[in-house]
Amino acid sequence: MGSRQLKNRQRDPPSLDEFQARKSNKNKKSKRSNKESTEESSKHKKQKKSSHKDKEIEEPVEEENLPEVDYDKLAKESKALFDDDIEEDLQDEFDLEQEYENDEDEDNNNQIQWSDDEEMSDNDIEKLNMDNIEKLSAKLDKQDQEIQEEAEMELQEQNLQEKITDVLLNDDELEENEDLTTTRTRMLEIVKILENFSTLADPTKSRSQYTERLLKDIVKYFGYTEFLAEKLFQLFSPTEAIEFFEANEVSRPVTIRTNTLKTKRRDLAQSLVNKGVNLQPIPGNWSKTGLQVFESGIPIGATPEYLSGQYILQAASSFLPCIALDPQEGERILDMASAPGGKTTYISAMMKNTGVVFANDFNAKRTKSLIANIHRLGCTNTIVCNYDAREFPKVIGGFDRILLDAPCTGTGVIGKDPNVKLNRTPKDFMDIPHLQKQLLLSAIDSVDCNSKTGGVIVYSTCSVAVEEDEAVIDYALRKRPNVKLVDTGLAIGKEAFTSYRGKKFHQSVSLARRYYPHAYNVDGFFVAKFVKTGPSKFDDNKSSAKEKEFQAQKELEAESIINDDFAEFDDEEDEHYIKKSKKEALKKKGINPKSGKKKEDK
Ligand SMILES: C[S@@+](CC[C@H](N)C(=O)[O-])C[C@H]1O[C@@H](n2cnc3c(N)ncnc32)[C@H](O)[C@@H]1O
């Protein structure tokens, strides 16, 4: 209860009584009965005035020596003391006094309502003087505020509870054409709940119910297929997943790589700055050649420096596999899937145009831009070839180092190519890893394990899907025990997964590195580095790409897609599936799983 109510309760302050008593005496003394009505009117007005106004009139008057009073004049003067507003205020106050008179009993009964900790009788109230009114008023205001705050908190809790149940609306319960802000608010609300499930979740709802609603909202808000939204969501905590999806809505910064075959980074930066380009070294100090461009008044792909090959437009993430490959001068290197040549030209520059780089790509059209870049950047140690890379090592083997920057689904570069959100199908995530595995085995088989300087294979993708990353390198470790994973030597990056959704990978898979747009402001990327420790019978593999594909299909049938494609299953439940799929594979081949013999043998 506020001070306004308290003032209303304060009836007949002593000063007013006194004033009225004096005024009444004066009336008798004045014998001016014809002025009675004016007197009454004046009295009425004075009564309406608040106590401090009463005092104003009253103070100079000494009862003993009261002068004759002209009540008409007094009435006029006292009226003049109050402007219209004050009159109105007084009227309000008067009305409230009336209200108070009427409510007196009720209010007395309800006293406890406005003073919880301290009951106050009417007498107590009467004793209140002008000084303690303020104090009490402040105290009551404070209580009032506390009550309001409490009520507000209750309301908030209630709202939160409502929100918590609200967030689990079914599609048909959602408002038609719900705006994206509402969807986003709900997404963030669910993320909060999922991150703090035991305290925030509706106890009658399961985690999967919340996740299901969140995924539907992600699909709607960010525009992914349900399939891809779920696949990407599973990689992260709910909070990080939203950060990842958000980061994919934004382009990565424009970056260029200095071609050290032609210039130095500092010189290039100076000449571009002179042309009005705003730039700085790529943040993080992990690249000695990269520059990040903030703004440019000129087209950055058409400057004299660009045309003369002093730099190439290249995503920062694309530097990483070359740094991990660490090519040495004089080596023989294969870039298995190289078009349009961003990495080939970097490798060439790192080798200072010595040795030889075989720049291969299966797509003949793409080799045109590869050749153009090689020419523009002045790479003279490069040979372009156009094979299905699975043809290696039949075509040529014994390389010191091989880079396999594999064809992939592109889930790391959605910021650049939003089509990925809708175009990628579950089949892509089976077919592409299948190709990646074969390419990686070919790369391993084409490296010279006795290379004095190398014996290195770097595998990279611009995808964050585990099927294309950890599952592929784990497969290679199982198929080629003559390689091992080593540290990439990269200053940034997150450890790759050693287990994922119940599947276990080799412990050394953790040496590979993952990159995310939300974590490093670079494209989503994956880099793994192998060293070949010994020869294998496959090094002399003279099989063509087709023969290898045929062989791979046969192996898939025999081992079953599940077991072979996605790491090893290692618990009892999985064992059951392994046995079952092996039996099916044997049956397909006409072998009785129980006898281990072919049917026609019987
Ligand atoms: C990720 S891109 C390579 C980008 C390149 N490394 C660069 O930095 O500019 C993958 C390349 O693999 C090529 N490719 C796809 N299948 C291939 C195969 N079987 N053998 C060789 N190259 C293949 C594609 O044509 C594509 O140019």
The ligand as an SDF file (V2000), in Angstrom:
LIG
                    3D

 27 29  0  0  0  0  0  0  0  0999 V2000
   37.9610  -29.8580  -52.9010 C   0  0  0  0  0  0  0  0  0  0  0  0
   38.2500  -29.7740  -54.5690 S   0  0  0  0  0  0  0  0  0  0  0  0
   39.9420  -29.5200  -54.6530 C   0  0  0  0  0  0  0  0  0  0  0  0
   40.3570  -28.1010  -54.4150 C   0  0  0  0  0  0  0  0  0  0  0  0
   41.8490  -27.8960  -54.6570 C   0  0  0  0  0  0  0  0  0  0  0  0
   42.6340  -28.7870  -53.8520 N   0  0  0  0  0  0  0  0  0  0  0  0
   42.2800  -26.4670  -54.3880 C   0  0  0  0  0  0  0  0  0  0  0  0
   42.8330  -26.1950  -53.3340 O   0  0  0  0  0  0  0  0  0  0  0  0
   42.0520  -25.6120  -55.2360 O   0  0  0  0  0  0  0  0  0  0  0  0
   38.1050  -31.4780  -55.0100 C   0  0  0  0  0  0  0  0  0  0  0  0
   38.5310  -31.7810  -56.4060 C   0  0  0  0  0  0  0  0  0  0  0  0
   38.4820  -33.1850  -56.5490 O   0  0  0  0  0  0  0  0  0  0  0  0
   38.2680  -33.4490  -57.9140 C   0  0  0  0  0  0  0  0  0  0  0  0
   37.9000  -34.8820  -58.0540 N   0  0  0  0  0  0  0  0  0  0  0  0
   36.7340  -35.4840  -57.8470 C   0  0  0  0  0  0  0  0  0  0  0  0
   36.8300  -36.8090  -58.0260 N   0  0  0  0  0  0  0  0  0  0  0  0
   38.1200  -37.0510  -58.3190 C   0  0  0  0  0  0  0  0  0  0  0  0
   38.8450  -38.2380  -58.6210 C   0  0  0  0  0  0  0  0  0  0  0  0
   38.2680  -39.4390  -58.6220 N   0  0  0  0  0  0  0  0  0  0  0  0
   40.1380  -38.1260  -58.8900 N   0  0  0  0  0  0  0  0  0  0  0  0
   40.7380  -36.9240  -58.9010 C   0  0  0  0  0  0  0  0  0  0  0  0
   40.1000  -35.7870  -58.6490 N   0  0  0  0  0  0  0  0  0  0  0  0
   38.7990  -35.8440  -58.3500 C   0  0  0  0  0  0  0  0  0  0  0  0
   37.1850  -32.4570  -58.2860 C   0  0  0  0  0  0  0  0  0  0  0  0
   37.1690  -32.2450  -59.6720 O   0  0  0  0  0  0  0  0  0  0  0  0
   37.6170  -31.2320  -57.4920 C   0  0  0  0  0  0  0  0  0  0  0  0
   38.3590  -30.3690  -58.3010 O   0  0  0  0  0  0  0  0  0  0  0  0
  1  2  1  0
  2  3  1  0
  2 10  1  0
  3  4  1  0
  4  5  1  0
  5  6  1  0
  5  7  1  0
  7  8  2  0
  7  9  1  0
 10 11  1  0
 11 12  1  0
 11 26  1  0
 12 13  1  0
 13 14  1  0
 13 24  1  0
 14 15  1  0
 14 23  1  0
 15 16  2  0
 16 17  1  0
 17 18  1  0
 17 23  2  0
 18 19  1  0
 18 20  2  0
 20 21  1  0
 21 22  2  0
 22 23  1  0
 24 25  1  0
 24 26  1  0
 26 27  1  0
M  CHG  2   2   1   9  -1
M  END
$$$$
